[in-house]
């Protein structure tokens, strides 16, 4: 007798694999032709083809049910017929109106077009448990999405599955589909299925089968849609409708002899109704197996290492009992075992795929939930769980607690899990189990899972906005406090100078004119560049007084401090750490301030500089780090701004100078900002012109000029409140905090260098939809022209603007270098790298007309030290 050598065996195996690969490649080549042919199909044509497929499958539903039962011997013909009807009628009804071809959505308002494209060639793996219905289901959703599909059928259901595929394929081709839109492997084998799933041109695997096959699908390195095992519990809670609950469970367990993976595998019954439920189950044909027979039943049903033995799936209760040597009545529909534990030591607690159910008694909701959770963790994670109850709140709690993708309320799980019959879930014969069950999806799979969705996004500008408080202006407009609505308890925030000058008395006297009386509290300890410690003290006083109105009287420091007090008074849980975080869009900021509800806010500026009375900004210094942070949120926008020039007539000359130069910078930075708009630019231009025309005279004491500067400050505030600022402020915030420089002085020293920097072609471009191209050079030139400056080129106009600002600063006694203003060189050098990085992180940086590099900010600061190109 001749012996086969190992070499000969290896050669034969290699030849077989080559034959399989060649066969698979041929199928894929035909499928690719079909894929290309469907590329220009319309939605109407696709829908017509799928409709004809559904009708054909429905027409043959009984024939296919008989074929499946005859070939597999599992389940029963009647329920397989229902499955076939579900796979055609219900699936068609669910997907018939779905848009799956070309443009499926055109959102004109958001300028977005959504386009559907097929995934490509699909590999379809089908089970022995639902062979014909799964084949038709996958065929319908594949063709609906213009995906050709090649099937690898379960060897024990090859003939009936191929018959189902032929029925829907022939209908599809007759309706206009390509000849090879649906194909299958004629001779099934593990090697052929593996080759199909791993063929490079196969785009995705749609797998339904045992855990090994599903795992293999996910191991192909390509997108796969598979299902996991189900070991679903059903909790019959003490308030349940017992007759309905038992009926549903028996219906579910007997439907095709329990082969639907969503079917109940265990019932957990509250002890209060346990006897009644058991009696009802017995009346419905449930046979409770004696404990002495549990071991024989388990040995009959399960493999030693776990898992249902192949022949058991879909076998009737009577036949299983017969194999186990258990005598049961002739009317037995379901076998039940009363057990107390979950896990390998309790084999009847695992998935059964047959009309057999394990029964548990629960003494509390907590115990029932625990048992259900343990059952899911023993082979059913992510699949299905059910509860029968009239307590809706409890049902919701159960649903939240269970790690199941489908939680079914008062429903037969087998029929509820597949969707659409007992609920509004998506109808499907492929039930995802999510990451819990090692699946890519946690929903019922349908046509939308087989599409590549393209998005055509047209450029669009972000919605712009203008947000301002009510503004009252002209001299003595503080009298608005006489009849302003809603003031009963006023909290006045100010600084010592306002008390000494009598301005606080002016405000309080106006409040006392109110006919209904007023109570007030005064906090007058705000220092220049207020700190978080000052804010904390003010908030504590506010919480004691409980104001309905906060009145901030003073310069930017007093108003900014009052805004911060307002914020933390309104929301005791507000976080300075969160509030100081940078953002790209003020409407989308990660940390949101609460909208004020306790108090309204009135800002009365007594300097002409910050514009804080009309902005959503507030600058605060961290008491621990001494770093200045510009906070920004619309919750910080005052409700009322009173721009009364009587309060600025006696300002010291230095304050006039610094504040006025700050106003000009507000106007200029908001004008060149990436967020500047047709609404904000006129305010910027007018504010800048008012400063150039009036600052020097205001510095020298001209009352009318001071009133004009006061208006300019508010106009510039209105502009940058909505267009934001730039890196002049980013740099000045950090220099001022580190070296104790007045804000306006730090601003003035920085501005000339930033203008020249921003004018040059950027290293990095600014990002803003509205900002369509780099235009800072044009904007600076336009501002120069508006101010009446001369120049033949943009560069000349820019330099004229810089020189005009330098001259203006000199006219009010300001020298534009850090060195001249007492900054120590050693301290400067030591802090420079840190300050450069902090300036980049500053909130004002995001709207600068070009995105700065940290190294470029460092160079600006270096140039500022000696006033390079500015001071002689």
PAMAR-994486 format. One record per residue (C-alpha): x, y, z. Coordinates in pm, whole numbers, plus 50000, padded with zeros to 5 digits. Layout:
N
XYZ ...
% end
This chain:
872
500005000050000 501365033849900 501755060350170 501175097450113 504305117050195 504175150350386 505565167750079 502775153749863 500165164550117 501625199550128 501605201649749 497985189949732 496935215649993 498755242949802 497005233149480 493615233049654 494255267749800 495305280749459 492095266649311 490025283149587 491825316349545 491295315149169 487595308249220 487235336949466 489165360649238 486755351948957 483725359849169 485265392549284 486105402648926 482485397648824 481315416749132 483605445549042 482005447248700 478605448748869 479835476049104 480965497548812 477705491148626 475675504448920 477745535948955 475345556848745 472115540748869 469505565248991 467705562249321 464515553849136 466155525248948 467745511049262 464455512749451 462635495149166 465185466849169 465025462049546 461225463549541 461125435149288 463585415349501 461345419449805 458255408649612 460045378049476 461285367949820 457835372549964 456335352049684 458705323049764 458685326450143 457005293050210 459035273949955 462235287650106 461065279750460 460445243650365 463815241450194 465635255450498 463905231550736 464375201650507 468095208450476 468935218550835 466295200351040 466275229951279 463365250951399 460075247551217 458665256050877 455975279751003 458325303051187 460915301850911 458145313650678 457525343150914 461255350750915 461285350950535 458335374750529 460095396950783 463285396950574 461395409450272 458235428150369 459455444650691 462915452250558 461575467250236 459095488450428 461905501050650 464385510050375 462175519150081 462295556550144 465955557850245 468125578950017 471165558249928 472235571549588 474075603949512 472995635549692 470965625149994 470895658950167 471475694650051 471535719050341 471505753250181 471625772150510 474745754150628 476205750250279 476625712750323 475865685650068 475825649150175 476505622449913 476005585049951 478395560549787 478555522449812 481175505950031 482145482949745 482115445249715 480655428350022 481355393950161 478185379850318 478525351850573 475255335250675 474325310850957 472645277050969 470045290751212 468435316350979 469745307150634 467165319150384 465905349550574 469425362550643 470415357550278 467465377950153 467905404650420 471555410050332 470815409549961 468165436649993 470275460550199 473315454049976 471555461949649 469705491449808 473155506749862 474575495549523 476965470749681 477435437449500 477535408749750 479235374849742 477905349449991 479665322350185 476825300850312 476955277550610 477765242850471 474735227650648 472435252550475 474125256250136 471275245349913 468445264650078 470615295850110 471605294049744 467955289749650 467075321649843 469935340349680 468835328549335 465255340449395 466265376049479 469125376949225 466905366648937 464345392849035 467065419249059 468525410948718 465075410548559 464505445448704 467735459148557 470515449548797 473865436448667 474025398848624 476525393448903 475175417149164 474505386949391 476845356749382 477815328249612 480425301549662 479065269249513 481205245449717 481355257450075 484475253650286 486285271950561 489135278750319 486795294650065 485075316250325 488445327750462 489725335450113 486605355450033 486765376450350 490455383650295 490345390349921 491895425149876 489065438949663 486375429249912 485505461750088 483625448850389 482395417250557 478775413250669 479015383550902 476335364151088 477395331651247 479225316251538 481785335251748 484705320151553 483375332051217 482525366651346 485995369751500 487545359351169 485555386650994 486875412951231 490405399451184 490505406650811 491815441850862 488855456950677 485535471350799 483265443450921 479755441751059 479135411751277 477085400251571 477995385251905 476425357752112 473295364752312 472605352852664 469755376152733 467965377653068 464315387253117 463255401653452 459615396053549 459125422853812 456395420754076 454185447053907 454245428953572 451195417753380 451895381053453 449765365053182 451265387752916 454815383353044 454575345353041 452875345252702 455625367152557 458425345652692 456885312952574 456195328552235 459785340452211 461355307652328 459285286652089 459695309551787 461725287851547 462615267551854 464575295652021 467225300951753 466925338951738 469955351451930 467905378652102 465655352652267 465415350352646 467835325352794 466895331553157 463925345353348 464415363353679 461195364253882 460425384854191 459725362554489 456365379754553 454965365854226 457225335754177 454555309554246 451955326554029 454385330153739 455475293853767 451875282053765 451135303353458 454235290153282 453205254353349 449755262053210 451425274852893 453445243052835 456635250753027 458015219453195 460145225053505 462935199253504 463675183253838 467025192753995 468125156253977 467875158253595 469745191253552 473125174553502 471785150853236 470135179853053 473305200753065 475435171752940 473005166652652 472965203352550 476465216952603 480035209052507 482365202252800 484195235252748 480975255052705 478725263552415 475675246552269 476285213752088 475645217751717 472505196251682 470775212351983 470305246451823 466725248051699 465745213951838 462315210752002 461915208852379 460485173652360 463365160552152 465955176052383 464205160452681 464145127052505 467905128752437 468485136952805 466285108152919 463695130953078 460015122453058 457855152652969 454165157652886 453165156952523 452225194052528 455665205752650 456825236552462 459705248552678 462045232152932 462845252453245 465525247153509 465395265153844 468955274153937 470655298254177 473965307654018 475615320853704 478815309353539 480705277853436 479605259253748 476005264753638 475995253453273 472275259753234 472975297053279 474605300352935 473165307352588 470935278752473 469645285952118 466705263052193 463375262752381 465115258752716 465195285852983 466815289353325 464725303853610 465905325453901 464085338154208 464915374154314 464165388354656 464705424754554 465165447754258 468855450154342 469305412454335 467375409654007 469535436553848 472665418853974 471575385453830 470725401153495 474105418353485 475925385953569 474065367353293 475035393653038 478635390953150 478425353253103 478315353552723 475685379752647 477385413552680 476025439652445 473195419052305 469685419852453 467965421852792 464295424252879 462085434953165 458355429653226 456925456253458 454335483753486 456825506053670 458155528853396 460775544553620 462145510453714 462175499953349 464285530353265 466695522853552 467015487153426 467745499653077 470435523453200 472075496853416 472215467953169 475165465352931 472925454952643 472405472752311 468715463752312 466695466452634 463155455052565 460205464752784 457195441452806 458205424352483 458985389152357 462735393452311 463185371952000 460615392151806 461285425351980 465035423351928 464815421051550 462835453251554 459725469151411 457205442151512 456775451151880 458595484751884 460045511851662 463565497751642 465185492651304 464165458851160 467195436851102 468515401351114 472005413151208 471995426751563 475115446051668 476415442352021 478855471352036 482245471052201 480775449952483 480335421452236 483455429752031 481335445251754 481835477251558 478185487551595 475645485051876 472455489351674 470405467951440 472285467651111 470535481350803 471225497750469 472735529250618 475625508150753 476665499150398 477335534150271 480315556750245 479015591450323 480785620150154 480375655750271 480735684850031 481315714550257 481165748550092 482985777450246 480725798650458 481315826950697 480465821751059 477375840151171 478435874351295 476835893251579 476685926351758 476085925152131 475995957052337 474485970152660 472045999052664 474246029852637 473296063852789 475636092752712 476046130752745 477066150153050 474956143053365 473446111753208 474056095353546 470556108153627 469266076553452 469796059853790 466836080053920 464286058953738 466176028353612 463925997853674 464725970853926 466995988654174 466235981454540 469615970854674 472605986154498 476195974554545 478686001254437 482205990454339 484836017554313 488336028054423 489596052454689 490116080654438 486456080254337 485526084554703 487956113254749 486786131154434 483166128854546 482106108054245 480776080254467 478596105854647 477286117854311 476126082754225 474656075854570 472826109054570 471216100154240 470116066954384 468616084554687 466396104854454 464456073454371 460906076954507 460726041154639 463896043554849 467156024754814 469626004455018 473236003954916 476615989355007 480006003254903 483175984354816 485876010254745 489105990354781 489835982954416 493495988154331 495065994353989 495295960953805 492915943454049 493715908754170 491725877454239 492175884054612 490355917454577 487585900254386 487225874254661 486755901554924 484155919254713 482235887154649 482115879655020 480615914155084 478125909354800 476945876054936 476225892255270 474405922155118 472595903254834 472295931654580 469875932554287 472025958554109 475805962054085 477155996353991 480785998453884 482176033853906 485726040353796 488276032153532 488925998553378 490245984253703 487075991453900 484775979653622 486805947953559 486925939953930 483175945253958 482565922353658 484555894653824 482695899854152 479425898153959 480495865553796 481375847954122 478415863054309 476045849054047 477715815054044 479535804754363 480825773854183 482395793553900 486055785553843 488735811453777 490805783253628 488025776253378 487225812953323 490775821853220 490975795152949 491575806552594 488995801252319 488685803651942 485015813351934 483435831052231 480135813352163 481735778752178 484145783052465 484785751452664 484085768552994 480715785952993 479735812753244 476255811253391 473855837753267 473385863753546 470055861153728 470565877054069 471685912053974 471805936653687 475065954553610 475635991753548 479046004353435 479956041353476 483446047853336 485516075853491 488436072453251 488466073252874 490356041652794 489306006052854 485846005852700 484995979452959 481585995353007 480415980452676 482535949052638 482315912552746 485915914552869 487535918853207 491245918053287 492225903053622 495585895253779 496115861553944 497175868954301 499375838054311 501215840753978 500855878353914 499895870153556 497195891453393 494355872453228 491755887752996 488485870053069 485835870352800 482225859452802 478965876052709 477855870453066 480335898253153 478655923852927 477065951253141 473335956153114 473695994153113 476596017353032 476376053953147 478956074652960 478846107153158 481666131453081 481386149653415 483416121553570 486486126553348 486876164253364 489406162953649 491416132653537 495196134853598 497206141553284 499056108453302 495766089153318 494466108953019 497606100452824 497726063252895 493986058252857 493846078052531 496656058252370 494846026652477 491656039052307 493526044451981 494946009352004 491465995152062 490256012951752 493196001951537 493355965751652 489615960551615 489885975751263 492565951251143 491185921351339 490265889551154 486775894151301 486295930151190 483085935650993 481135962550813 479335968351142 482415973351359 484785991851123 482866025051126 483096025651506 486836018451483 487446045951228 485466072251415 487066063351747 490566065551598 489826099551441 488396113251767 491576103051949 493906118451693 491876150751694 491376153952071 493906135252284 496536162352303 493926189052385 492316165952640 495736160352799 496076198052830 492706201353004 490246210252728 486806199852863 485166194952523 488126174152407 487766152452715 484106146552635 485056136552282 487686112552419 485066097352647 482856090452345 485846076952152 486576052552433 483066038352426 482976036852045 486266017952041 484895995152313 481825988052102 484115979051812 486475955651995 483655940452200 482495925251873 485665923651660 488145916551940 491765928051958 495245915751867 498765909351990 499425945052106 497175936152395 498585900752425 502085914552476 501045944352690 499025922452928 502115902053007 504575931053024 502265950853251 501745921853488 505425912753506 506945947353542 504125967053705 503585989853407 500266008253367 498215990853100 497986020852868 501736026552887 502525990152802 500065992752514 501636024552377 505186010552389 504065979052205 501805992951931 504356007151681 506265974251673 503095954051622 501915976251335 505195970651152 505135933651233 501525928551121 502145947950800 504675922550673 503675890450491 502935865050766 504985834350844 501775817350958 498395827350819 495475836751043 492515812951045 489035828051015 486425821150741 485525858050716 489205866850673 489585856750309 493165868350251 495955886650432 494865922950432 496495939550732 498645960050498 495525973250321 493725979450650 496565999950799 496746020050479 492986026150486 493156038050846 496006061550757 494016076250469 490966081050691 493126100350937 494326122650655 497886109850643 499976111750328 501656083350139 501926069649786 502186033149880 500766010950149 504186009650312 504446047550321 500956050550464 501756024550730 504906043250834 502986075850840 500486059351075 503276046751302 504946080851310 501636098251379 501106075651679 504666081651804 504156119151774 500826116451956 502446096952241 505246122252268 502726150652273 501256136352593 504596129752759 504986092352691 508356077452601 507976045352402 510546021152542 510625997052833 514066008752936 512966045152967 510096034353189 512236016653446 512205980153337 515355962953466 517325945653189 518295915453396 514695909953506 513575914753146 516015889253006 515095863653269 511345867253203 511455870952824 510945834752718 508115829552966 506415862152865 506645853352494 504845820552549 502235836352775 501575863152514 500975836352253 498465819852489 496685852852556 493065854352443 493675885052228 496105866052003 493375846451823 491965876451631 495315891251523 495545895151143 498415870551130 499195841751361 502405849851546 505195825951625 506415826651984 509825836451852 508265866251671 506555878051989 509885875252164 511505897251900 508775923451939 509485924952311 513225927252250 512675956552014 510455973152273 513125973352539 515196000852376 512366013952157 514096001851841 512956022151541 510676042651764 512786062552007 515976079551894 
% end
